[in-house]
Amino acid sequence: MAKKGKGNRVQVIMECTEHRESGLPGMSRYITTKNRKNTPDRLERKRYNPTLKKVTVHKEIK
């Protein structure tokens, strides 16, 4: 029998750091998954921001 309960893989929301500081309307966010066991810290990745039209750093929120 497989164990029932909370898995290690969870969905996280990543938000653009530059867009938040710029004060422009809208927000660049991405949804991804991470393994809680392997990466307990908050994720930080470079992603494309369509509003700013460049690649920026996105950090995990919540």
CHARMM-style PDB file with segment names, atoms N, HN, CA, C and O in Angstrom:
ATOM      1  N   MET     1       0.821  -1.178   0.000  1.00  0.00      PROA
ATOM      2  CA  MET     1       0.000   0.000   0.000  1.00  0.00      PROA
ATOM      3  C   MET     1       0.873   1.253   0.000  1.00  0.00      PROA
ATOM      4  O   MET     1       1.890   1.317   0.690  1.00  0.00      PROA
ATOM      5  N   ALA     2       0.465   2.227  -0.771  1.00  0.00      PROA
ATOM      6  HN  ALA     2      -0.362   2.175  -1.331  1.00  0.00      PROA
ATOM      7  CA  ALA     2       1.174   3.508  -0.823  1.00  0.00      PROA
ATOM      8  C   ALA     2       0.783   4.345   0.393  1.00  0.00      PROA
ATOM      9  O   ALA     2      -0.337   4.263   0.898  1.00  0.00      PROA
ATOM     10  N   LYS     3       1.741   5.150   0.843  1.00  0.00      PROA
ATOM     11  HN  LYS     3       2.650   5.216   0.433  1.00  0.00      PROA
ATOM     12  CA  LYS     3       1.453   6.024   1.978  1.00  0.00      PROA
ATOM     13  C   LYS     3       0.534   7.159   1.539  1.00  0.00      PROA
ATOM     14  O   LYS     3       0.685   7.711   0.450  1.00  0.00      PROA
ATOM     15  N   LYS     4      -0.398   7.491   2.384  1.00  0.00      PROA
ATOM     16  HN  LYS     4      -0.521   7.042   3.269  1.00  0.00      PROA
ATOM     17  CA  LYS     4      -1.267   8.633   2.107  1.00  0.00      PROA
ATOM     18  C   LYS     4      -0.835   9.774   3.005  1.00  0.00      PROA
ATOM     19  O   LYS     4      -0.466   9.571   4.162  1.00  0.00      PROA
ATOM     20  N   GLY     5      -0.883  10.939   2.474  1.00  0.00      PROA
ATOM     21  HN  GLY     5      -1.182  11.104   1.534  1.00  0.00      PROA
ATOM     22  CA  GLY     5      -0.488  12.101   3.259  1.00  0.00      PROA
ATOM     23  C   GLY     5       0.059  13.173   2.343  1.00  0.00      PROA
ATOM     24  O   GLY     5      -0.109  13.114   1.125  1.00  0.00      PROA
ATOM     25  N   LYS     6       0.704  14.137   2.930  1.00  0.00      PROA
ATOM     26  HN  LYS     6       0.841  14.185   3.919  1.00  0.00      PROA
ATOM     27  CA  LYS     6       1.226  15.245   2.158  1.00  0.00      PROA
ATOM     28  C   LYS     6       2.493  14.832   1.431  1.00  0.00      PROA
ATOM     29  O   LYS     6       3.401  14.262   2.035  1.00  0.00      PROA
ATOM     30  N   GLY     7       2.558  15.115   0.144  1.00  0.00      PROA
ATOM     31  HN  GLY     7       1.820  15.578  -0.347  1.00  0.00      PROA
ATOM     32  CA  GLY     7       3.744  14.809  -0.631  1.00  0.00      PROA
ATOM     33  C   GLY     7       4.804  15.881  -0.460  1.00  0.00      PROA
ATOM     34  O   GLY     7       4.556  16.934   0.126  1.00  0.00      PROA
ATOM     35  N   ASN     8       5.988  15.597  -0.980  1.00  0.00      PROA
ATOM     36  HN  ASN     8       6.190  14.741  -1.456  1.00  0.00      PROA
ATOM     37  CA  ASN     8       7.074  16.562  -0.886  1.00  0.00      PROA
ATOM     38  C   ASN     8       6.991  17.631  -1.964  1.00  0.00      PROA
ATOM     39  O   ASN     8       7.553  18.714  -1.799  1.00  0.00      PROA
ATOM     40  N   ARG     9       6.299  17.346  -3.068  1.00  0.00      PROA
ATOM     41  HN  ARG     9       5.842  16.466  -3.201  1.00  0.00      PROA
ATOM     42  CA  ARG     9       6.240  18.294  -4.173  1.00  0.00      PROA
ATOM     43  C   ARG     9       5.046  19.229  -3.986  1.00  0.00      PROA
ATOM     44  O   ARG     9       3.907  18.785  -3.836  1.00  0.00      PROA
ATOM     45  N   VAL    10       5.335  20.548  -4.000  1.00  0.00      PROA
ATOM     46  HN  VAL    10       6.260  20.908  -4.122  1.00  0.00      PROA
ATOM     47  CA  VAL    10       4.284  21.552  -3.785  1.00  0.00      PROA
ATOM     48  C   VAL    10       4.345  22.614  -4.880  1.00  0.00      PROA
ATOM     49  O   VAL    10       5.394  22.839  -5.483  1.00  0.00      PROA
ATOM     50  N   GLN    11       3.211  23.260  -5.128  1.00  0.00      PROA
ATOM     51  HN  GLN    11       2.359  23.077  -4.638  1.00  0.00      PROA
ATOM     52  CA  GLN    11       3.151  24.359  -6.091  1.00  0.00      PROA
ATOM     53  C   GLN    11       3.582  25.650  -5.405  1.00  0.00      PROA
ATOM     54  O   GLN    11       3.201  25.918  -4.265  1.00  0.00      PROA
ATOM     55  N   VAL    12       4.387  26.452  -6.116  1.00  0.00      PROA
ATOM     56  HN  VAL    12       4.696  26.235  -7.042  1.00  0.00      PROA
ATOM     57  CA  VAL    12       4.813  27.741  -5.583  1.00  0.00      PROA
ATOM     58  C   VAL    12       4.570  28.824  -6.630  1.00  0.00      PROA
ATOM     59  O   VAL    12       4.565  28.546  -7.829  1.00  0.00      PROA
ATOM     60  N   ILE    13       4.370  30.046  -6.175  1.00  0.00      PROA
ATOM     61  HN  ILE    13       4.375  30.272  -5.201  1.00  0.00      PROA
ATOM     62  CA  ILE    13       4.164  31.195  -7.056  1.00  0.00      PROA
ATOM     63  C   ILE    13       5.426  32.037  -7.027  1.00  0.00      PROA
ATOM     64  O   ILE    13       5.941  32.364  -5.957  1.00  0.00      PROA
ATOM     65  N   MET    14       5.922  32.387  -8.207  1.00  0.00      PROA
ATOM     66  HN  MET    14       5.504  32.122  -9.076  1.00  0.00      PROA
ATOM     67  CA  MET    14       7.117  33.223  -8.310  1.00  0.00      PROA
ATOM     68  C   MET    14       6.724  34.572  -8.878  1.00  0.00      PROA
ATOM     69  O   MET    14       5.995  34.643  -9.867  1.00  0.00      PROA
ATOM     70  N   GLU    15       7.210  35.660  -8.248  1.00  0.00      PROA
ATOM     71  HN  GLU    15       7.802  35.602  -7.444  1.00  0.00      PROA
ATOM     72  CA  GLU    15       6.835  37.009  -8.639  1.00  0.00      PROA
ATOM     73  C   GLU    15       8.079  37.814  -8.999  1.00  0.00      PROA
ATOM     74  O   GLU    15       9.133  37.645  -8.385  1.00  0.00      PROA
ATOM     75  N   CYS    16       7.956  38.693  -9.999  1.00  0.00      PROA
ATOM     76  HN  CYS    16       7.100  38.830 -10.498  1.00  0.00      PROA
ATOM     77  CA  CYS    16       9.073  39.504 -10.459  1.00  0.00      PROA
ATOM     78  C   CYS    16       9.436  40.552  -9.403  1.00  0.00      PROA
ATOM     79  O   CYS    16       8.567  41.244  -8.874  1.00  0.00      PROA
ATOM     80  N   THR    17      10.738  40.654  -9.107  1.00  0.00      PROA
ATOM     81  HN  THR    17      11.444  40.092  -9.537  1.00  0.00      PROA
ATOM     82  CA  THR    17      11.189  41.617  -8.102  1.00  0.00      PROA
ATOM     83  C   THR    17      11.312  43.021  -8.691  1.00  0.00      PROA
ATOM     84  O   THR    17      10.997  43.997  -8.010  1.00  0.00      PROA
ATOM     85  N   GLU    18      11.761  43.142  -9.930  1.00  0.00      PROA
ATOM     86  HN  GLU    18      12.017  42.349 -10.482  1.00  0.00      PROA
ATOM     87  CA  GLU    18      11.930  44.458 -10.561  1.00  0.00      PROA
ATOM     88  C   GLU    18      10.586  45.124 -10.845  1.00  0.00      PROA
ATOM     89  O   GLU    18      10.452  46.339 -10.702  1.00  0.00      PROA
ATOM     90  N   HSD    19       9.597  44.334 -11.246  1.00  0.00      PROA
ATOM     91  HN  HSD    19       9.707  43.347 -11.363  1.00  0.00      PROA
ATOM     92  CA  HSD    19       8.278  44.883 -11.578  1.00  0.00      PROA
ATOM     93  C   HSD    19       7.610  45.454 -10.328  1.00  0.00      PROA
ATOM     94  O   HSD    19       6.949  46.490 -10.393  1.00  0.00      PROA
ATOM     95  N   ARG    20       7.780  44.789  -9.209  1.00  0.00      PROA
ATOM     96  HN  ARG    20       8.317  43.948  -9.156  1.00  0.00      PROA
ATOM     97  CA  ARG    20       7.180  45.260  -7.954  1.00  0.00      PROA
ATOM     98  C   ARG    20       7.753  46.620  -7.562  1.00  0.00      PROA
ATOM     99  O   ARG    20       7.025  47.497  -7.098  1.00  0.00      PROA
ATOM    100  N   GLU    21       9.063  46.789  -7.752  1.00  0.00      PROA
ATOM    101  HN  GLU    21       9.654  46.077  -8.130  1.00  0.00      PROA
ATOM    102  CA  GLU    21       9.721  48.047  -7.378  1.00  0.00      PROA
ATOM    103  C   GLU    21       9.436  49.186  -8.356  1.00  0.00      PROA
ATOM    104  O   GLU    21       9.484  50.356  -7.976  1.00  0.00      PROA
ATOM    105  N   SER    22       9.137  48.847  -9.626  1.00  0.00      PROA
ATOM    106  HN  SER    22       9.099  47.896  -9.935  1.00  0.00      PROA
ATOM    107  CA  SER    22       8.958  49.877 -10.645  1.00  0.00      PROA
ATOM    108  C   SER    22       7.658  50.661 -10.481  1.00  0.00      PROA
ATOM    109  O   SER    22       7.583  51.822 -10.882  1.00  0.00      PROA
ATOM    110  N   GLY    23       6.634  50.038  -9.893  1.00  0.00      PROA
ATOM    111  HN  GLY    23       6.695  49.095  -9.566  1.00  0.00      PROA
ATOM    112  CA  GLY    23       5.367  50.730  -9.695  1.00  0.00      PROA
ATOM    113  C   GLY    23       4.451  50.685 -10.906  1.00  0.00      PROA
ATOM    114  O   GLY    23       3.395  51.318 -10.897  1.00  0.00      PROA
ATOM    115  N   LEU    24       4.830  49.948 -11.955  1.00  0.00      PROA
ATOM    116  HN  LEU    24       5.688  49.434 -11.962  1.00  0.00      PROA
ATOM    117  CA  LEU    24       3.979  49.812 -13.144  1.00  0.00      PROA
ATOM    118  C   LEU    24       2.769  48.938 -12.826  1.00  0.00      PROA
ATOM    119  O   LEU    24       2.845  48.074 -11.953  1.00  0.00      PROA
ATOM    120  N   PRO    25       1.645  49.155 -13.529  1.00  0.00      PROA
ATOM    121  CA  PRO    25       0.475  48.309 -13.291  1.00  0.00      PROA
ATOM    122  C   PRO    25       0.709  46.886 -13.792  1.00  0.00      PROA
ATOM    123  O   PRO    25       1.527  46.652 -14.682  1.00  0.00      PROA
ATOM    124  N   GLY    26      -0.023  45.946 -13.205  1.00  0.00      PROA
ATOM    125  HN  GLY    26      -0.688  46.136 -12.483  1.00  0.00      PROA
ATOM    126  CA  GLY    26       0.116  44.545 -13.584  1.00  0.00      PROA
ATOM    127  C   GLY    26       1.197  43.869 -12.770  1.00  0.00      PROA
ATOM    128  O   GLY    26       1.898  44.511 -11.988  1.00  0.00      PROA
ATOM    129  N   MET    27       1.330  42.541 -12.964  1.00  0.00      PROA
ATOM    130  HN  MET    27       0.761  42.020 -13.600  1.00  0.00      PROA
ATOM    131  CA  MET    27       2.346  41.809 -12.224  1.00  0.00      PROA
ATOM    132  C   MET    27       2.748  40.580 -13.023  1.00  0.00      PROA
ATOM    133  O   MET    27       1.898  39.894 -13.591  1.00  0.00      PROA
ATOM    134  N   SER    28       4.039  40.304 -13.065  1.00  0.00      PROA
ATOM    135  HN  SER    28       4.730  40.861 -12.603  1.00  0.00      PROA
ATOM    136  CA  SER    28       4.547  39.117 -13.736  1.00  0.00      PROA
ATOM    137  C   SER    28       4.700  38.011 -12.705  1.00  0.00      PROA
ATOM    138  O   SER    28       5.518  38.118 -11.791  1.00  0.00      PROA
ATOM    139  N   ARG    29       3.910  36.941 -12.850  1.00  0.00      PROA
ATOM    140  HN  ARG    29       3.246  36.854 -13.593  1.00  0.00      PROA
ATOM    141  CA  ARG    29       3.965  35.805 -11.927  1.00  0.00      PROA
ATOM    142  C   ARG    29       4.003  34.506 -12.702  1.00  0.00      PROA
ATOM    143  O   ARG    29       3.398  34.383 -13.767  1.00  0.00      PROA
ATOM    144  N   TYR    30       4.716  33.544 -12.159  1.00  0.00      PROA
ATOM    145  HN  TYR    30       5.207  33.643 -11.294  1.00  0.00      PROA
ATOM    146  CA  TYR    30       4.788  32.201 -12.728  1.00  0.00      PROA
ATOM    147  C   TYR    30       4.438  31.197 -11.636  1.00  0.00      PROA
ATOM    148  O   TYR    30       4.740  31.418 -10.463  1.00  0.00      PROA
ATOM    149  N   ILE    31       3.799  30.090 -12.025  1.00  0.00      PROA
ATOM    150  HN  ILE    31       3.554  29.910 -12.978  1.00  0.00      PROA
ATOM    151  CA  ILE    31       3.501  29.006 -11.096  1.00  0.00      PROA
ATOM    152  C   ILE    31       4.383  27.832 -11.478  1.00  0.00      PROA
ATOM    153  O   ILE    31       4.452  27.453 -12.647  1.00  0.00      PROA
ATOM    154  N   THR    32       5.058  27.257 -10.493  1.00  0.00      PROA
ATOM    155  HN  THR    32       5.002  27.565  -9.543  1.00  0.00      PROA
ATOM    156  CA  THR    32       5.919  26.107 -10.731  1.00  0.00      PROA
ATOM    157  C   THR    32       5.828  25.174  -9.531  1.00  0.00      PROA
ATOM    158  O   THR    32       5.138  25.482  -8.559  1.00  0.00      PROA
ATOM    159  N   THR    33       6.512  24.046  -9.589  1.00  0.00      PROA
ATOM    160  HN  THR    33       7.073  23.796 -10.378  1.00  0.00      PROA
ATOM    161  CA  THR    33       6.525  23.119  -8.466  1.00  0.00      PROA
ATOM    162  C   THR    33       7.945  22.946  -7.969  1.00  0.00      PROA
ATOM    163  O   THR    33       8.904  23.118  -8.722  1.00  0.00      PROA
ATOM    164  N   LYS    34       8.073  22.603  -6.695  1.00  0.00      PROA
ATOM    165  HN  LYS    34       7.294  22.463  -6.084  1.00  0.00      PROA
ATOM    166  CA  LYS    34       9.394  22.329  -6.134  1.00  0.00      PROA
ATOM    167  C   LYS    34       9.261  21.195  -5.130  1.00  0.00      PROA
ATOM    168  O   LYS    34       8.179  20.933  -4.604  1.00  0.00      PROA
ATOM    169  N   ASN    35      10.360  20.540  -4.879  1.00  0.00      PROA
ATOM    170  HN  ASN    35      11.239  20.753  -5.307  1.00  0.00      PROA
ATOM    171  CA  ASN    35      10.417  19.476  -3.898  1.00  0.00      PROA
ATOM    172  C   ASN    35      10.843  20.082  -2.567  1.00  0.00      PROA
ATOM    173  O   ASN    35      11.962  20.580  -2.437  1.00  0.00      PROA
ATOM    174  N   ARG    36       9.959  20.041  -1.588  1.00  0.00      PROA
ATOM    175  HN  ARG    36       9.051  19.637  -1.693  1.00  0.00      PROA
ATOM    176  CA  ARG    36      10.233  20.651  -0.277  1.00  0.00      PROA
ATOM    177  C   ARG    36      11.431  20.016   0.424  1.00  0.00      PROA
ATOM    178  O   ARG    36      12.167  20.685   1.149  1.00  0.00      PROA
ATOM    179  N   LYS    37      11.615  18.730   0.201  1.00  0.00      PROA
ATOM    180  HN  LYS    37      11.017  18.186  -0.388  1.00  0.00      PROA
ATOM    181  CA  LYS    37      12.695  18.007   0.880  1.00  0.00      PROA
ATOM    182  C   LYS    37      14.068  18.440   0.357  1.00  0.00      PROA
ATOM    183  O   LYS    37      15.003  18.601   1.141  1.00  0.00      PROA
ATOM    184  N   ASN    38      14.198  18.629  -0.966  1.00  0.00      PROA
ATOM    185  HN  ASN    38      13.439  18.498  -1.603  1.00  0.00      PROA
ATOM    186  CA  ASN    38      15.476  18.983  -1.573  1.00  0.00      PROA
ATOM    187  C   ASN    38      15.767  20.481  -1.526  1.00  0.00      PROA
ATOM    188  O   ASN    38      16.927  20.881  -1.418  1.00  0.00      PROA
ATOM    189  N   THR    39      14.733  21.310  -1.607  1.00  0.00      PROA
ATOM    190  HN  THR    39      13.791  20.986  -1.695  1.00  0.00      PROA
ATOM    191  CA  THR    39      14.917  22.766  -1.617  1.00  0.00      PROA
ATOM    192  C   THR    39      13.994  23.412  -0.586  1.00  0.00      PROA
ATOM    193  O   THR    39      12.924  23.905  -0.942  1.00  0.00      PROA
ATOM    194  N   PRO    40      14.390  23.416   0.676  1.00  0.00      PROA
ATOM    195  CA  PRO    40      13.536  24.020   1.704  1.00  0.00      PROA
ATOM    196  C   PRO    40      13.529  25.551   1.639  1.00  0.00      PROA
ATOM    197  O   PRO    40      12.613  26.182   2.165  1.00  0.00      PROA
ATOM    198  N   ASP    41      14.545  26.160   0.995  1.00  0.00      PROA
ATOM    199  HN  ASP    41      15.290  25.647   0.567  1.00  0.00      PROA
ATOM    200  CA  ASP    41      14.611  27.622   0.892  1.00  0.00      PROA
ATOM    201  C   ASP    41      13.653  28.106  -0.188  1.00  0.00      PROA
ATOM    202  O   ASP    41      13.060  27.316  -0.922  1.00  0.00      PROA
ATOM    203  N   ARG    42      13.519  29.427  -0.265  1.00  0.00      PROA
ATOM    204  HN  ARG    42      14.001  30.069   0.331  1.00  0.00      PROA
ATOM    205  CA  ARG    42      12.685  30.013  -1.313  1.00  0.00      PROA
ATOM    206  C   ARG    42      13.434  29.989  -2.641  1.00  0.00      PROA
ATOM    207  O   ARG    42      14.642  30.223  -2.688  1.00  0.00      PROA
ATOM    208  N   LEU    43      12.704  29.703  -3.719  1.00  0.00      PROA
ATOM    209  HN  LEU    43      11.723  29.513  -3.680  1.00  0.00      PROA
ATOM    210  CA  LEU    43      13.298  29.645  -5.048  1.00  0.00      PROA
ATOM    211  C   LEU    43      13.574  31.039  -5.589  1.00  0.00      PROA
ATOM    212  O   LEU    43      12.891  32.002  -5.242  1.00  0.00      PROA
ATOM    213  N   GLU    44      14.576  31.130  -6.436  1.00  0.00      PROA
ATOM    214  HN  GLU    44      15.131  30.348  -6.719  1.00  0.00      PROA
ATOM    215  CA  GLU    44      14.908  32.375  -7.114  1.00  0.00      PROA
ATOM    216  C   GLU    44      15.391  32.002  -8.509  1.00  0.00      PROA
ATOM    217  O   GLU    44      16.431  31.359  -8.652  1.00  0.00      PROA
ATOM    218  N   ARG    45      14.645  32.397  -9.543  1.00  0.00      PROA
ATOM    219  HN  ARG    45      13.800  32.919  -9.427  1.00  0.00      PROA
ATOM    220  CA  ARG    45      14.961  32.025 -10.911  1.00  0.00      PROA
ATOM    221  C   ARG    45      14.858  33.231 -11.830  1.00  0.00      PROA
ATOM    222  O   ARG    45      14.149  34.192 -11.531  1.00  0.00      PROA
ATOM    223  N   LYS    46      15.568  33.175 -12.948  1.00  0.00      PROA
ATOM    224  HN  LYS    46      16.144  32.395 -13.190  1.00  0.00      PROA
ATOM    225  CA  LYS    46      15.442  34.211 -13.971  1.00  0.00      PROA
ATOM    226  C   LYS    46      14.351  33.779 -14.944  1.00  0.00      PROA
ATOM    227  O   LYS    46      14.401  32.686 -15.507  1.00  0.00      PROA
ATOM    228  N   ARG    47      13.366  34.650 -15.133  1.00  0.00      PROA
ATOM    229  HN  ARG    47      13.325  35.538 -14.675  1.00  0.00      PROA
ATOM    230  CA  ARG    47      12.233  34.387 -16.026  1.00  0.00      PROA
ATOM    231  C   ARG    47      11.971  35.628 -16.867  1.00  0.00      PROA
ATOM    232  O   ARG    47      12.422  36.726 -16.543  1.00  0.00      PROA
ATOM    233  N   TYR    48      11.230  35.428 -17.960  1.00  0.00      PROA
ATOM    234  HN  TYR    48      10.864  34.535 -18.224  1.00  0.00      PROA
ATOM    235  CA  TYR    48      10.893  36.540 -18.850  1.00  0.00      PROA
ATOM    236  C   TYR    48       9.709  37.315 -18.296  1.00  0.00      PROA
ATOM    237  O   TYR    48       8.702  36.731 -17.895  1.00  0.00      PROA
ATOM    238  N   ASN    49       9.840  38.634 -18.276  1.00  0.00      PROA
ATOM    239  HN  ASN    49      10.658  39.108 -18.601  1.00  0.00      PROA
ATOM    240  CA  ASN    49       8.754  39.515 -17.850  1.00  0.00      PROA
ATOM    241  C   ASN    49       8.211  40.202 -19.102  1.00  0.00      PROA
ATOM    242  O   ASN    49       8.896  41.049 -19.675  1.00  0.00      PROA
ATOM    243  N   PRO    50       6.995  39.857 -19.540  1.00  0.00      PROA
ATOM    244  CA  PRO    50       6.450  40.433 -20.777  1.00  0.00      PROA
ATOM    245  C   PRO    50       6.167  41.932 -20.691  1.00  0.00      PROA
ATOM    246  O   PRO    50       6.214  42.610 -21.718  1.00  0.00      PROA
ATOM    247  N   THR    51       5.879  42.471 -19.522  1.00  0.00      PROA
ATOM    248  HN  THR    51       5.842  41.921 -18.688  1.00  0.00      PROA
ATOM    249  CA  THR    51       5.612  43.897 -19.386  1.00  0.00      PROA
ATOM    250  C   THR    51       6.886  44.710 -19.561  1.00  0.00      PROA
ATOM    251  O   THR    51       6.890  45.721 -20.262  1.00  0.00      PROA
ATOM    252  N   LEU    52       7.968  44.271 -18.924  1.00  0.00      PROA
ATOM    253  HN  LEU    52       7.965  43.450 -18.354  1.00  0.00      PROA
ATOM    254  CA  LEU    52       9.250  44.964 -19.033  1.00  0.00      PROA
ATOM    255  C   LEU    52      10.027  44.527 -20.276  1.00  0.00      PROA
ATOM    256  O   LEU    52      11.008  45.170 -20.648  1.00  0.00      PROA
ATOM    257  N   LYS    53       9.602  43.453 -20.911  1.00  0.00      PROA
ATOM    258  HN  LYS    53       8.805  42.931 -20.609  1.00  0.00      PROA
ATOM    259  CA  LYS    53      10.216  42.902 -22.127  1.00  0.00      PROA
ATOM    260  C   LYS    53      11.687  42.552 -21.935  1.00  0.00      PROA
ATOM    261  O   LYS    53      12.528  42.843 -22.785  1.00  0.00      PROA
ATOM    262  N   LYS    54      11.978  41.918 -20.793  1.00  0.00      PROA
ATOM    263  HN  LYS    54      11.295  41.682 -20.102  1.00  0.00      PROA
ATOM    264  CA  LYS    54      13.336  41.441 -20.544  1.00  0.00      PROA
ATOM    265  C   LYS    54      13.303  40.333 -19.486  1.00  0.00      PROA
ATOM    266  O   LYS    54      12.286  40.115 -18.828  1.00  0.00      PROA
ATOM    267  N   VAL    55      14.418  39.650 -19.338  1.00  0.00      PROA
ATOM    268  HN  VAL    55      15.244  39.827 -19.872  1.00  0.00      PROA
ATOM    269  CA  VAL    55      14.539  38.587 -18.350  1.00  0.00      PROA
ATOM    270  C   VAL    55      14.904  39.216 -17.007  1.00  0.00      PROA
ATOM    271  O   VAL    55      15.856  39.990 -16.912  1.00  0.00      PROA
ATOM    272  N   THR    56      14.142  38.876 -15.978  1.00  0.00      PROA
ATOM    273  HN  THR    56      13.368  38.247 -16.055  1.00  0.00      PROA
ATOM    274  CA  THR    56      14.360  39.442 -14.636  1.00  0.00      PROA
ATOM    275  C   THR    56      14.367  38.331 -13.608  1.00  0.00      PROA
ATOM    276  O   THR    56      14.028  37.188 -13.914  1.00  0.00      PROA
ATOM    277  N   VAL    57      14.755  38.666 -12.389  1.00  0.00      PROA
ATOM    278  HN  VAL    57      15.031  39.595 -12.140  1.00  0.00      PROA
ATOM    279  CA  VAL    57      14.775  37.707 -11.294  1.00  0.00      PROA
ATOM    280  C   VAL    57      13.368  37.600 -10.709  1.00  0.00      PROA
ATOM    281  O   VAL    57      12.742  38.611 -10.390  1.00  0.00      PROA
ATOM    282  N   HSD    58      12.878  36.371 -10.571  1.00  0.00      PROA
ATOM    283  HN  HSD    58      13.387  35.549 -10.829  1.00  0.00      PROA
ATOM    284  CA  HSD    58      11.586  36.102  -9.946  1.00  0.00      PROA
ATOM    285  C   HSD    58      11.854  35.304  -8.669  1.00  0.00      PROA
ATOM    286  O   HSD    58      12.601  34.325  -8.681  1.00  0.00      PROA
ATOM    287  N   LYS    59      11.232  35.738  -7.562  1.00  0.00      PROA
ATOM    288  HN  LYS    59      10.626  36.533  -7.552  1.00  0.00      PROA
ATOM    289  CA  LYS    59      11.415  35.063  -6.277  1.00  0.00      PROA
ATOM    290  C   LYS    59      10.099  34.438  -5.835  1.00  0.00      PROA
ATOM    291  O   LYS    59       9.017  34.913  -6.181  1.00  0.00      PROA
ATOM    292  N   GLU    60      10.217  33.375  -5.072  1.00  0.00      PROA
ATOM    293  HN  GLU    60      11.096  32.990  -4.792  1.00  0.00      PROA
ATOM    294  CA  GLU    60       9.047  32.670  -4.555  1.00  0.00      PROA
ATOM    295  C   GLU    60       8.348  33.521  -3.499  1.00  0.00      PROA
ATOM    296  O   GLU    60       8.979  34.107  -2.620  1.00  0.00      PROA
ATOM    297  N   ILE    61       7.026  33.567  -3.618  1.00  0.00      PROA
ATOM    298  HN  ILE    61       6.513  33.092  -4.333  1.00  0.00      PROA
ATOM    299  CA  ILE    61       6.228  34.242  -2.579  1.00  0.00      PROA
ATOM    300  C   ILE    61       5.339  33.201  -1.927  1.00  0.00      PROA
ATOM    301  O   ILE    61       4.924  32.242  -2.579  1.00  0.00      PROA
ATOM    302  N   LYS    62       5.047  33.376  -0.671  1.00  0.00      PROA
ATOM    303  HN  LYS    62       5.384  34.155  -0.142  1.00  0.00      PROA
ATOM    304  CA  LYS    62       4.149  32.494   0.071  1.00  0.00      PROA
ATOM    305  C   LYS    62       4.488  31.037  -0.061  1.00  0.00      PROA
ATOM    306  OT1 LYS    62       3.807  30.190   0.517  1.00  0.00      PROA
TER     307      LYS     62
END
